[in-house]
Amino acid sequence: QVQLEESGGGLVQAGGSLRLSCAVSGPLSRYFIGWFRQAPEMEREFVAALSWSDGNTYYADSVKDRATISRDNAETMVYLQMDNLKSADTAVYYCAARHERLGRYTVWGQGTQVTVSS
């Protein structure tokens, strides 16, 4: 069973950087690990994803020049590095997992708050 737990959120000034971490466990070889975010009164939106099998990465247009998704060599952590943060990046960030045969993410972490102050 795949399990996820986010950490690393907090308060950061606009223009700053933040790295979010997602502790991952379980049989991940056929999964995508993604990061999503949800701002107040907004729908949850996709930020980035990583294919566990081949390491390919995918980004939303809104963050592709400022975000990097990666995993550690031990394959126990997935990171989301966000640079040049903007107030519009303020949201609860979620780590999620999707089996490659499914069209939706079915495993979710509890979320971590990121607040960008201007």
CYANA upper distance limits for C-alpha pairs under 8 A (distance plus 0.5 A):
  1 GLN  CA     25 SER  CA      8.31
  1 GLN  CA     26 GLY  CA      5.69
  1 GLN  CA     27 PRO  CA      7.18
  2 VAL  CA     24 VAL  CA      7.71
  2 VAL  CA     25 SER  CA      6.08
  2 VAL  CA     26 GLY  CA      4.80
  2 VAL  CA     27 PRO  CA      6.76
  2 VAL  CA     28 LEU  CA      7.44
  2 VAL  CA     97 ALA  CA      8.15
  2 VAL  CA    107 VAL  CA      7.68
  3 GLN  CA     23 ALA  CA      8.49
  3 GLN  CA     24 VAL  CA      6.30
  3 GLN  CA     25 SER  CA      5.79
  3 GLN  CA     26 GLY  CA      6.88
  3 GLN  CA    107 VAL  CA      7.69
  3 GLN  CA    108 TRP  CA      8.45
  3 GLN  CA    109 GLY  CA      8.18
  4 LEU  CA     22 CYS  CA      6.76
  4 LEU  CA     23 ALA  CA      6.05
  4 LEU  CA     24 VAL  CA      5.31
  4 LEU  CA     25 SER  CA      7.24
  4 LEU  CA     95 CYS  CA      7.30
  4 LEU  CA     96 ALA  CA      7.63
  4 LEU  CA    107 VAL  CA      8.10
  4 LEU  CA    108 TRP  CA      7.15
  4 LEU  CA    109 GLY  CA      5.64
  5 GLU  CA     22 CYS  CA      5.80
  5 GLU  CA     23 ALA  CA      5.62
  5 GLU  CA     24 VAL  CA      7.36
  5 GLU  CA     95 CYS  CA      7.79
  5 GLU  CA    109 GLY  CA      5.62
  5 GLU  CA    110 GLN  CA      7.22
  5 GLU  CA    111 GLY  CA      8.35
  6 GLU  CA     20 LEU  CA      7.61
  6 GLU  CA     21 SER  CA      6.03
  6 GLU  CA     22 CYS  CA      4.79
  6 GLU  CA     23 ALA  CA      6.88
  6 GLU  CA     94 TYR  CA      7.50
  6 GLU  CA     95 CYS  CA      6.85
  6 GLU  CA    109 GLY  CA      6.75
  6 GLU  CA    110 GLN  CA      7.47
  6 GLU  CA    111 GLY  CA      6.59
  6 GLU  CA    112 THR  CA      6.72
  7 SER  CA     20 LEU  CA      6.48
  7 SER  CA     21 SER  CA      5.70
  7 SER  CA     22 CYS  CA      6.87
  7 SER  CA    111 GLY  CA      8.47
  7 SER  CA    112 THR  CA      6.62
  8 GLY  CA     18 LEU  CA      8.20
  8 GLY  CA     19 ARG  CA      6.83
  8 GLY  CA     20 LEU  CA      5.11
  8 GLY  CA     21 SER  CA      6.36
  8 GLY  CA    112 THR  CA      7.66
  9 GLY  CA     18 LEU  CA      8.08
  9 GLY  CA     19 ARG  CA      8.27
  9 GLY  CA     20 LEU  CA      6.70
  9 GLY  CA    112 THR  CA      5.79
  9 GLY  CA    113 GLN  CA      5.68
  9 GLY  CA    114 VAL  CA      5.40
  9 GLY  CA    115 THR  CA      8.44
 10 GLY  CA    112 THR  CA      8.48
 10 GLY  CA    113 GLN  CA      6.62
 10 GLY  CA    114 VAL  CA      5.50
 10 GLY  CA    115 THR  CA      6.61
 11 LEU  CA    114 VAL  CA      6.62
 11 LEU  CA    115 THR  CA      5.27
 11 LEU  CA    116 VAL  CA      6.41
 11 LEU  CA    117 SER  CA      7.69
 12 VAL  CA     16 GLY  CA      6.81
 12 VAL  CA     17 SER  CA      7.83
 12 VAL  CA     18 LEU  CA      7.95
 12 VAL  CA    114 VAL  CA      8.22
 12 VAL  CA    115 THR  CA      6.80
 12 VAL  CA    116 VAL  CA      5.49
 12 VAL  CA    117 SER  CA      6.72
 13 GLN  CA     85 LEU  CA      8.02
 13 GLN  CA    116 VAL  CA      5.87
 13 GLN  CA    117 SER  CA      5.28
 13 GLN  CA    118 SER  CA      6.61
 14 ALA  CA     84 ASN  CA      7.35
 14 ALA  CA     85 LEU  CA      5.70
 14 ALA  CA     86 LYS  CA      5.58
 14 ALA  CA     87 SER  CA      6.91
 14 ALA  CA    116 VAL  CA      6.16
 14 ALA  CA    117 SER  CA      6.14
 14 ALA  CA    118 SER  CA      5.67
 15 GLY  CA     83 ASP  CA      7.60
 15 GLY  CA     84 ASN  CA      4.58
 15 GLY  CA     85 LEU  CA      5.36
 15 GLY  CA     86 LYS  CA      6.90
 16 GLY  CA     83 ASP  CA      6.64
 16 GLY  CA     84 ASN  CA      5.78
 16 GLY  CA     85 LEU  CA      5.99
 17 SER  CA     81 GLN  CA      7.85
 17 SER  CA     82 MET  CA      6.03
 17 SER  CA     83 ASP  CA      4.83
 17 SER  CA     84 ASN  CA      6.53
 17 SER  CA     85 LEU  CA      6.62
 18 LEU  CA     81 GLN  CA      6.44
 18 LEU  CA     82 MET  CA      5.86
 18 LEU  CA     83 ASP  CA      7.17
 19 ARG  CA     79 TYR  CA      7.08
 19 ARG  CA     80 LEU  CA      6.05
 19 ARG  CA     81 GLN  CA      4.85
 19 ARG  CA     82 MET  CA      6.68
 20 LEU  CA     79 TYR  CA      6.03
 20 LEU  CA     80 LEU  CA      5.52
 20 LEU  CA     81 GLN  CA      6.88
 21 SER  CA     77 MET  CA      7.05
 21 SER  CA     78 VAL  CA      6.32
 21 SER  CA     79 TYR  CA      5.10
 21 SER  CA     80 LEU  CA      7.02
 22 CYS  CA     77 MET  CA      5.97
 22 CYS  CA     78 VAL  CA      5.52
 22 CYS  CA     79 TYR  CA      6.69
 22 CYS  CA     95 CYS  CA      6.79
 23 ALA  CA     76 THR  CA      6.37
 23 ALA  CA     77 MET  CA      5.13
 23 ALA  CA     78 VAL  CA      7.06
 24 VAL  CA     75 GLU  CA      8.33
 24 VAL  CA     76 THR  CA      5.74
 24 VAL  CA     77 MET  CA      6.16
 24 VAL  CA     78 VAL  CA      7.62
 25 SER  CA     76 THR  CA      6.95
 28 LEU  CA     32 PHE  CA      8.38
 28 LEU  CA     52 TRP  CA      6.98
 29 SER  CA     52 TRP  CA      6.13
 29 SER  CA     53 SER  CA      5.84
 30 ARG  CA     51 SER  CA      8.48
 30 ARG  CA     52 TRP  CA      7.07
 30 ARG  CA     53 SER  CA      6.62
 30 ARG  CA     99 HIS  CA      6.38
 30 ARG  CA    100 GLU  CA      6.18
 31 TYR  CA     51 SER  CA      6.95
 31 TYR  CA     52 TRP  CA      6.26
 31 TYR  CA     53 SER  CA      7.87
 31 TYR  CA     97 ALA  CA      6.88
 31 TYR  CA     98 ARG  CA      5.87
 31 TYR  CA     99 HIS  CA      4.85
 31 TYR  CA    100 GLU  CA      5.88
 32 PHE  CA     49 ALA  CA      6.98
 32 PHE  CA     50 LEU  CA      6.03
 32 PHE  CA     51 SER  CA      5.02
 32 PHE  CA     52 TRP  CA      6.26
 32 PHE  CA     97 ALA  CA      6.13
 32 PHE  CA     98 ARG  CA      5.62
 32 PHE  CA     99 HIS  CA      6.81
 32 PHE  CA    100 GLU  CA      7.06
 33 ILE  CA     49 ALA  CA      6.00
 33 ILE  CA     50 LEU  CA      5.80
 33 ILE  CA     51 SER  CA      7.06
 33 ILE  CA     52 TRP  CA      7.61
 33 ILE  CA     78 VAL  CA      8.29
 33 ILE  CA     95 CYS  CA      7.61
 33 ILE  CA     96 ALA  CA      6.21
 33 ILE  CA     97 ALA  CA      5.10
 33 ILE  CA     98 ARG  CA      7.04
 34 GLY  CA     46 PHE  CA      8.17
 34 GLY  CA     47 VAL  CA      7.93
 34 GLY  CA     48 ALA  CA      6.06
 34 GLY  CA     49 ALA  CA      4.41
 34 GLY  CA     50 LEU  CA      6.74
 34 GLY  CA     95 CYS  CA      6.26
 34 GLY  CA     96 ALA  CA      5.63
 34 GLY  CA     97 ALA  CA      6.65
 34 GLY  CA     98 ARG  CA      8.37
 35 TRP  CA     46 PHE  CA      6.95
 35 TRP  CA     47 VAL  CA      5.89
 35 TRP  CA     48 ALA  CA      5.73
 35 TRP  CA     49 ALA  CA      6.65
 35 TRP  CA     80 LEU  CA      7.99
 35 TRP  CA     93 TYR  CA      7.33
 35 TRP  CA     94 TYR  CA      6.10
 35 TRP  CA     95 CYS  CA      5.19
 35 TRP  CA     96 ALA  CA      6.71
 36 PHE  CA     44 ARG  CA      7.09
 36 PHE  CA     45 GLU  CA      5.96
 36 PHE  CA     46 PHE  CA      4.99
 36 PHE  CA     47 VAL  CA      5.55
 36 PHE  CA     48 ALA  CA      7.60
 36 PHE  CA     93 TYR  CA      6.17
 36 PHE  CA     94 TYR  CA      5.58
 36 PHE  CA     95 CYS  CA      6.93
 36 PHE  CA     96 ALA  CA      7.96
 37 ARG  CA     44 ARG  CA      5.97
 37 ARG  CA     45 GLU  CA      5.95
 37 ARG  CA     46 PHE  CA      7.13
 37 ARG  CA     47 VAL  CA      7.31
 37 ARG  CA     91 ALA  CA      6.29
 37 ARG  CA     92 VAL  CA      5.90
 37 ARG  CA     93 TYR  CA      4.73
 37 ARG  CA     94 TYR  CA      6.35
 38 GLN  CA     42 MET  CA      6.68
 38 GLN  CA     43 GLU  CA      6.48
 38 GLN  CA     44 ARG  CA      4.75
 38 GLN  CA     45 GLU  CA      6.77
 38 GLN  CA     91 ALA  CA      5.65
 38 GLN  CA     92 VAL  CA      5.77
 38 GLN  CA     93 TYR  CA      7.05
 39 ALA  CA     43 GLU  CA      7.76
 39 ALA  CA     44 ARG  CA      7.78
 39 ALA  CA     90 THR  CA      6.85
 39 ALA  CA     91 ALA  CA      4.65
 39 ALA  CA     92 VAL  CA      6.83
 40 PRO  CA     91 ALA  CA      7.48
 46 PHE  CA     59 TYR  CA      8.47
 46 PHE  CA     60 ALA  CA      6.91
 47 VAL  CA     59 TYR  CA      6.36
 47 VAL  CA     60 ALA  CA      5.63
 47 VAL  CA     62 SER  CA      8.49
 47 VAL  CA     63 VAL  CA      7.40
 48 ALA  CA     57 THR  CA      7.74
 48 ALA  CA     58 TYR  CA      5.87
 48 ALA  CA     59 TYR  CA      4.78
 48 ALA  CA     60 ALA  CA      6.61
 48 ALA  CA     67 ALA  CA      8.38
 48 ALA  CA     68 THR  CA      8.44
 48 ALA  CA     69 ILE  CA      7.08
 49 ALA  CA     57 THR  CA      6.11
 49 ALA  CA     58 TYR  CA      5.57
 49 ALA  CA     59 TYR  CA      7.07
 49 ALA  CA     69 ILE  CA      7.37
 50 LEU  CA     55 GLY  CA      6.47
 50 LEU  CA     56 ASN  CA      6.18
 50 LEU  CA     57 THR  CA      4.99
 50 LEU  CA     58 TYR  CA      6.93
 50 LEU  CA     69 ILE  CA      7.30
 50 LEU  CA     70 SER  CA      7.73
 51 SER  CA     55 GLY  CA      5.47
 51 SER  CA     56 ASN  CA      5.73
 51 SER  CA     57 THR  CA      6.92
 52 TRP  CA     56 ASN  CA      8.28
 57 THR  CA     69 ILE  CA      7.48
 59 TYR  CA     63 VAL  CA      7.26
 59 TYR  CA     64 LYS  CA      5.72
 59 TYR  CA     67 ALA  CA      8.26
 60 ALA  CA     64 LYS  CA      6.34
 63 VAL  CA     67 ALA  CA      6.07
 64 LYS  CA     68 THR  CA      8.23
 66 ARG  CA     82 MET  CA      6.20
 66 ARG  CA     83 ASP  CA      5.55
 66 ARG  CA     84 ASN  CA      6.99
 66 ARG  CA     85 LEU  CA      8.41
 67 ALA  CA     80 LEU  CA      7.23
 67 ALA  CA     81 GLN  CA      5.97
 67 ALA  CA     82 MET  CA      5.07
 67 ALA  CA     83 ASP  CA      6.87
 68 THR  CA     79 TYR  CA      8.32
 68 THR  CA     80 LEU  CA      6.16
 68 THR  CA     81 GLN  CA      5.54
 68 THR  CA     82 MET  CA      7.17
 69 ILE  CA     78 VAL  CA      7.62
 69 ILE  CA     79 TYR  CA      6.03
 69 ILE  CA     80 LEU  CA      5.10
 69 ILE  CA     81 GLN  CA      6.90
 70 SER  CA     78 VAL  CA      6.14
 70 SER  CA     79 TYR  CA      5.71
 70 SER  CA     80 LEU  CA      7.18
 71 ARG  CA     75 GLU  CA      6.59
 71 ARG  CA     76 THR  CA      8.01
 71 ARG  CA     77 MET  CA      6.04
 71 ARG  CA     78 VAL  CA      4.75
 71 ARG  CA     79 TYR  CA      6.43
 72 ASP  CA     76 THR  CA      7.10
 72 ASP  CA     77 MET  CA      6.11
 72 ASP  CA     78 VAL  CA      7.13
 85 LEU  CA     89 ASP  CA      6.91
 85 LEU  CA    116 VAL  CA      7.30
 86 LYS  CA     90 THR  CA      8.05
 86 LYS  CA    116 VAL  CA      6.76
 86 LYS  CA    117 SER  CA      8.47
 86 LYS  CA    118 SER  CA      8.10
 87 SER  CA    115 THR  CA      8.02
 87 SER  CA    116 VAL  CA      5.45
 87 SER  CA    117 SER  CA      6.64
 87 SER  CA    118 SER  CA      6.77
 88 ALA  CA    116 VAL  CA      8.29
 89 ASP  CA    114 VAL  CA      8.08
 89 ASP  CA    115 THR  CA      8.01
 89 ASP  CA    116 VAL  CA      7.21
 90 THR  CA    113 GLN  CA      8.32
 90 THR  CA    114 VAL  CA      5.91
 90 THR  CA    115 THR  CA      5.10
 90 THR  CA    116 VAL  CA      5.91
 91 ALA  CA    113 GLN  CA      6.56
 91 ALA  CA    114 VAL  CA      6.01
 91 ALA  CA    115 THR  CA      7.10
 92 VAL  CA    111 GLY  CA      6.38
 92 VAL  CA    112 THR  CA      5.85
 92 VAL  CA    113 GLN  CA      4.83
 92 VAL  CA    114 VAL  CA      6.49
 93 TYR  CA    111 GLY  CA      5.78
 93 TYR  CA    112 THR  CA      5.74
 93 TYR  CA    113 GLN  CA      6.69
 93 TYR  CA    114 VAL  CA      7.48
 94 TYR  CA    108 TRP  CA      7.36
 94 TYR  CA    109 GLY  CA      6.37
 94 TYR  CA    110 GLN  CA      7.24
 94 TYR  CA    111 GLY  CA      4.90
 94 TYR  CA    112 THR  CA      7.08
 95 CYS  CA    108 TRP  CA      6.49
 95 CYS  CA    109 GLY  CA      5.88
 95 CYS  CA    111 GLY  CA      7.47
 96 ALA  CA    105 TYR  CA      6.68
 96 ALA  CA    106 THR  CA      7.75
 96 ALA  CA    107 VAL  CA      5.90
 96 ALA  CA    108 TRP  CA      4.91
 96 ALA  CA    109 GLY  CA      6.73
 97 ALA  CA    105 TYR  CA      5.87
 97 ALA  CA    106 THR  CA      6.73
 97 ALA  CA    107 VAL  CA      5.56
 97 ALA  CA    108 TRP  CA      7.13
 98 ARG  CA    102 LEU  CA      7.02
 98 ARG  CA    103 GLY  CA      8.04
 98 ARG  CA    104 ARG  CA      6.59
 98 ARG  CA    105 TYR  CA      4.72
 98 ARG  CA    106 THR  CA      6.34
 98 ARG  CA    107 VAL  CA      7.41
 99 HIS  CA    105 TYR  CA      7.95
